[in-house]
Amino acid sequence: MNDVIYTGSGTAYTESSVIRIIVSANVYQGLYEPWFFLSESFLLFKSAVQSRPIYKNTGDISVASKEEIITFLKKDFPQNKCIVQSVGEKFSRIKWPVSHDDLRPGGTVSGPSLMTAADVALYVAILGEIGIVPLAVTTNLNISFLRKPAPDKDLIAECRLIKLGRMLAIGDVFIFSEGSEQAVAHAVGTYAIPAQGQASQPGAS
């Protein structure tokens, strides 16, 4: 019996059906002749697919509660001043208290503070899905500054994960000045998720 592969969209395919899809697509596109799929090269590929570890979100994957994440951040990131307001399914909301140290000339909040708020919101959302994994680290963070944040208002960052895989997580973050519905910045970030054996080692993002 074939194991089930769960895709990000929730559609399930067996390993044999994945291979049939690959065969059909490549023959249709003319990339390979049909005889190729009886060759040693394809049989090796088929074996690799069937032995590859599969990320299965079947309900037994560890998740972290809001309280566990707050405790972890206080212990491992004592310099972090964010307030975790909400952790949900592939979602987080954090508050970043704005102080004099966050301001820049022109009477607004600095870019580095906005980027830090986005990064923390993304990290919290990921921990809420995979559990406390200190070595999950940022690999990419792109941010667009949309309008001037209020210097006397805290930042609210809301993250939604748009992809959660076995090795990478990608999240979409909108940042607001507290009390406003207009986003002051938008960020998209990617985190690398460590292999299971490395997940509990101490580290920082």
Long-range contacts (C-beta under 8 A, 24 or more apart in sequence): 3-54, 4-56, 5-54, 6-54, 6-55, 6-56, 6-57, 6-58, 8-163, 8-164, 8-165, 15-49, 15-50, 18-49, 19-46, 19-49, 53-166, 54-166, 55-165, 55-166, 57-164, 61-129, 61-130, 61-131, 62-130, 62-131, 63-128, 63-129, 63-130, 63-131, 64-127, 64-128, 64-130, 64-131, 64-132, 66-128, 68-132, 69-124, 69-127, 69-128, 69-132, 72-127, 72-132, 72-134, 73-124, 76-134, 76-202, 76-204, 77-204, 80-120, 82-117, 82-120, 82-121, 82-124, 84-124, 85-156, 87-124, 87-125, 87-127, 87-128, 88-128, 89-129, 90-125, 90-128, 90-129, 90-160, 90-161, 90-164, 91-125, 91-128, 91-158, 91-159, 91-160, 91-161, 92-121, 92-122, 92-124, 92-125, 92-128, 92-158, 92-159, 93-121, 93-156, 93-157, 93-158, 93-159, 94-120, 94-121, 94-124, 94-156, 94-157, 95-154, 95-155, 95-156, 95-157, 95-178, 96-120, 96-154, 96-155, 96-156, 96-157, 97-154, 98-149, 98-151, 98-152, 98-153, 98-154, 98-155, 103-151, 106-148, 107-151, 108-148, 108-149, 108-150, 108-151, 109-149, 109-150, 109-151, 109-155, 109-184, 111-143, 111-145, 113-155, 114-143, 114-145, 114-149, 114-155, 114-175, 114-184, 114-185, 114-187, 115-141, 115-143, 115-187, 117-155, 117-157, 117-175, 118-143, 118-157, 118-159, 118-173, 118-175, 118-185, 118-187, 118-189, 119-189, 119-205, 120-157, 121-157, 121-158, 121-159, 121-171, 121-173, 122-159, 122-169, 122-171, 122-173, 122-187, 122-189, 122-191, 123-191, 123-205, 124-159, 125-159, 125-160, 125-161, 125-171, 126-161, 126-164, 126-169, 126-171, 126-191, 126-193, 129-161, 129-164, 129-169, 130-164, 130-169, 130-193, 131-199, 133-193, 133-194, 133-199, 133-200, 134-199, 134-200, 134-201, 134-202, 134-203, 134-204, 134-205, 135-194, 135-198, 135-199, 135-201, 135-203, 136-169, 136-191, 136-192, 136-193, 136-194, 136-205, 137-191, 137-192, 137-203, 137-204, 137-205, 138-189, 138-190, 138-191, 138-205, 139-168, 139-190, 139-191, 139-192, 140-189, 140-190, 141-187, 141-188, 141-189, 141-190, 142-187, 142-188, 142-189, 143-185, 143-186, 143-187, 144-185, 144-186, 144-187, 145-184, 145-185, 146-182, 146-183, 146-184, 146-185, 146-186, 147-182, 147-183, 147-184, 148-184, 149-175, 149-177, 149-184, 149-185, 150-177, 150-180, 153-177, 153-178, 153-179, 153-180, 154-178, 155-184, 165-193, 166-193, 167-192, 167-193, 168-192, 168-193, 169-193
